[in-house]
Amino acid sequence: MFLNMKLLSHHTLNGFGGMGEGMAMQLAKDGRRVLWLAHESAPKNFTAVDVTDPRAPKVIVQTDLPHAQMRSNSLEVAGDLMAVAYQVTKFGMQPAGFELFDISVPERPRSISFFDASGPHSRGCHQLWFVDGSTVHMACADPELKPRNPKDDQVYRIVDVSNPAKPQAAGRWHLAGTMDGDDAPPPARLAPRFDAGFRAHNTNVYPERPDRCYLGYLDGGIMVLDISERSRPKLVSRWCNSPPYNGFAHTVLPLFDRGLMVVSDESVKDNAEDWPKLVWLLDARDERHLVSIATLPMPPVDAFRSRGGRFGAHNLHENPPVPGAWKSDKIVLGTFFNGGVRAYDIADPYAPREIAYFVPPAPEGSSVGAVQINDVFIDDRGVVFTVDRHAGGLYALEMNV
């Protein structure tokens, strides 16, 4: 199924096509475009693909994780540095945190340092944001904190990597009431079947507002944080739609020139059992008073509910402020699991409209019998790269809008 998107190529990544939420472009010194991809689960850590010709992608390196009880769901590239998140399956396991690599020779990534976040109440780092070459913002446990509920283990952390060989913790923030010792009472939880926890997810910081973090906080909604004093982040505002919705606020994409925010939920249950999981448009002209004004139009849930796996919103192309990335404040692209990758025109934010989509057939070896499009990155040529969560690997698309 497709509309205004055409498949340029499909690569199953040497049979290891289960991909996570990390997609980052490196403009290598020799002129190549290298797309770095994080894997959703073991055994692979990350894969680099030469996409200079998007019609003929080539795997140039693929690495293994230290053991099977961990994953590297997220990565980011800044110049010739790459940060890779490590999350383990059980509290107390190692390695948990993130690793910095020198990727100046893409075929030979070289480890520079490791930031350890392991501890008795830690699963490490789930997601990170690293675009300026000097600071890692991440959703990660802090060994100094003990969550009152183990589902609330990830907080927002800031790490100074201006000396890449010696990462230094610089600040942290968590929702009041979620940690032992907090003065505030614990937050009211969602119904047990939807209770995913109050913890940080995407931690976006942009050069237009380096003093702000735009934070997805799962069942806690989304937050705008003042990080002008990195050692003491402060809450500016919070927007939460759950209840009555079913939690898992994932990504906050600010569109500064338009006074808007794009906010995605994440579908986390098969067969749309947690429907609706949507992408929301917020009026953010006053950052202290965020107002929902629209949601992106979705295809009828009954058309996808029974196709296998998840259906609903997940990741967005986040307009990463790095060389080689496409940026737009009028067109939003997102991933919708078995609903594929979809593009929307939000020139009129009160009446967004769908303008393109691509839904691949079920990839061979899919454990759910359907595609599960997980993440999307668009480069500055307009090439849309998207990945499958379980088996399909990498798809390169041409968008005609």
Protein Blocks (a to p, Z undefined) as FASTA:
>chain_A
ZZhiacfbdcehgoiacccfbdcddddfkopacdddddfbdfbfbdcddfkbmmlccdfb
dcddfbfkbccfbccdehjaccdddddfbehiaceddddddfkbmmlccdfbdcdfbdfk
bgbjfbdcdfkopaccdddddfkbccfblklmpccddddfkbmmlccdfbdcddehiagh
iabdcdddddfklmnbjcdfbdcddfklmmbccddehjnopadddfkbmmlccdfbdcdf
bdfbegjifbdcddfknopacdddddfbehhlmbccddddddfkbmklccdfbdcddddf
klmmmnopjeddfbdcehiabehiacdfkbccddehjnopadddfkbmmlccdfbdcddd
ddehianlpacdfbdcddfkopacdddfklnopadddddZZ
